[in-house]
């Protein structure tokens, strides 16, 4: 079964990116690597709704799906992610 989710590309007005350095917990995807924020969908969420939820859960930023921009999709044998941008005002 293909995992569905969202990947958040977070920028500020200067064009800087906000990324996370993943820890080395055994079993996590891409340990000890720089990565974008994001995560899997829940229930019947689409990629934009999942991005808005992840943004609040991981960073405490409240944004509606309308404040997010769908940049495209990434698909592989294991995953199908919506690539979503949030530009911090």
N, C-alpha and C positions, 0 to 999 in steps of 0.2 A: 504494500500500500504506500502511495506517495504521500509524504508529509506536506501539508500546505501551511503557509505562514506569510510573514511580512518581514522585510528588511528595511530599516529606517536610515535614510541618509539625512543627517541633521546638520544644517549649516547656520551661520549667523550672517549679519549684514555685510561683514568683511569677506565672506566666502570661506571662512575657516570651517573645518569639519570636526564634529564631536564623535569620537570612537571610544571603544572600551578595550582594555587589555584583559583577555580572558585568563582565569586562574588555571591551575594545574589539576583540578579535581579529576580523579580517574573516571572515565566514561563520558565526560562532556565532549561536545563537538568542538574541534579546533582549540585544544588547550594551549595556553601560553602563546597566544597569537593576538594581534590586533584585529578587531572586527567591528562591524556596525552593530547597533542595537537592533532588537527585533525578537520575533518568536513565532510560535505556531498559532494557528487559528483555533478558536473555541466555538463549539456548537455550529451555528450556521453563519458565523462571521465571514465577511469578505475581507480581502487584504487591507483595505482602508480602515475598516472598523478594528481589525486586529492591530494595525499600526497605532491607532489612537489609544487603544487599551494598553499596549506595550509601552508607549511613550509615558503614560501616567504611572503604570506599575514600576517601571525601571528608573524613571527620572523625576516623577512627580509633576510633569508638565501636562496640563489639561488642554487638549485640542480636539475639536470635532473632526470627523472625517472630511468635512468641507475645507478645513484649513490645511489639509495635506494634499500633495500633488503626486498622482500616480505617474511614475517615470517609465515603467515597463514591467516585464515579468521575466523571471529566471526559472528555467525548468531543467531538471535532470532526472535520472532514473529514480532518485531518492526523494526529491523535493520539488515543489512548485511554489515559488515566493513572489509576492508582489513587491516591487521595488518602489518605495514611497519616500518622498522628500518632505521634511518639515523645516521651514526656514524660520529660525528664531528671530522675532522682531527686534 
